[in-house]
């Protein structure tokens, strides 16, 4: 199972998941199916240079952005048969209509009738199959009432499972609560996404190694790594220390400040990749630091994310194990029926910040404080938002008279 990470719009991600034996492909959250036409006076922005990781400044993004979904499909030589849409918002579903027109017979799946070009509505717990890839559909209301996350794994494969969480869960944060209650959102985040089934990775071989702190400054874990590729970056997770194809360095996928007790007892939570819908990591971590100023995992991840931002490199994917260490929205309480040992170090700082005890109330205050935190930052002006939509072909230009 190969995942192609495709940056689009201002800070969105869409994904192409490839079953490598059948060459069947599934797209997730198609915002823009192909390159938009360049527009006079379009916004100048940074674009990633393919295969180098460096960036180019002051370029018109539609004209210079190296790849889009259909170009990647053609270059990979795969058959795109299905679109999985997490929710109906335009920046996750607007490309469905055009893609369905270009690819007759394309199946567009989701849990909300408001999704563009929807061909079939999914229900919670439904399982799909694409070759060897299994998909479990997880209804995760909170950001929207019909938000669906997708948990993917492949039979007899060393690549760890992946959850495509849209705006339900992001790196160190979550999408704003728009259409549901705080209790529903708590259930989605903690009870559903926070307890993804570990049995699908129980057979993965693990190798532990560590060296002097003067050499590594951390314990190192080598393990099977999902082959994640960003079409504006070289592939990561191949040829890491002590590894060949499909092996990667822990530092690429896990917070480097993890205590050795965690590293020496890895669980499925640390393997499951989280592919979210937006690049909001820096802001999320800055808020997480406000919530838990003494959390060393937040500090380490924030330092790492700042370096990624300076290099114009995406911060996705994270892992579920990481999120449980620094994402305050997953740290409101342990899920009911959890076999993990309760840790006051995990929950108490978040509760203290909110002044609440009940998990749903803690989450509600976190959402409100997060919204205030965002408003304090400089917002994107409405004119810039409109120009961005026009730039990507999401609005039509008036015809000259």
Secondary structure, DSSP 8 states (H G I E B T S, - for coil): -EEEEEEETTTEEEEEEEETTTTEEEEES-S-SS-----TT--EEEEE-TTT--EEEEEEHHHH----HHHHHHHHT-EEEEEE-S---HHHHTTHHHHHHHSTT-EEEES-TTSTT--EE--TT-EEEETTEEEEEEE--SSSTT-EEEEEEETT-SS--EEEEETTSBTTB-----SS-HHHHHIIIIIIGGG---GGGTT--EEEEE--HHHHSSEEEEEE---EEETTS--BSSS-TT--TTEEEGGGTS-TT--HHHHTT--GGGT-EEEESB--HHHHHHHHHHH-TT-HHHHHHHHHHHHHHHTT-----EEHHHHHHH-GGG-S---TT--S---HHHHHHHHHHHT--SHHHHHHHHHHHHHHHHHHS----HHHHHHHHHHTTSS------
